[in-house]
């Protein structure tokens, strides 16, 4: 999903404050699940990403 550059900070802030997902230092989104993550963490990440997709495109998956 390509987010317009002027909206990227808003997306990053929404993902962080609503879902606890931090963006990478390069400005992109990178998910790196690890042994310490639970299924609930992973589910929350995908819910957050899908919500942002719906917010910006009007289409969920």
Secondary structure, DSSP 4 states (H G I P E B T S, - for coil): -PPPGGGHHHHHHHHHHHH-PPPPTTSS------TT--HHHHHHHHHHHHHHHHHHHS---
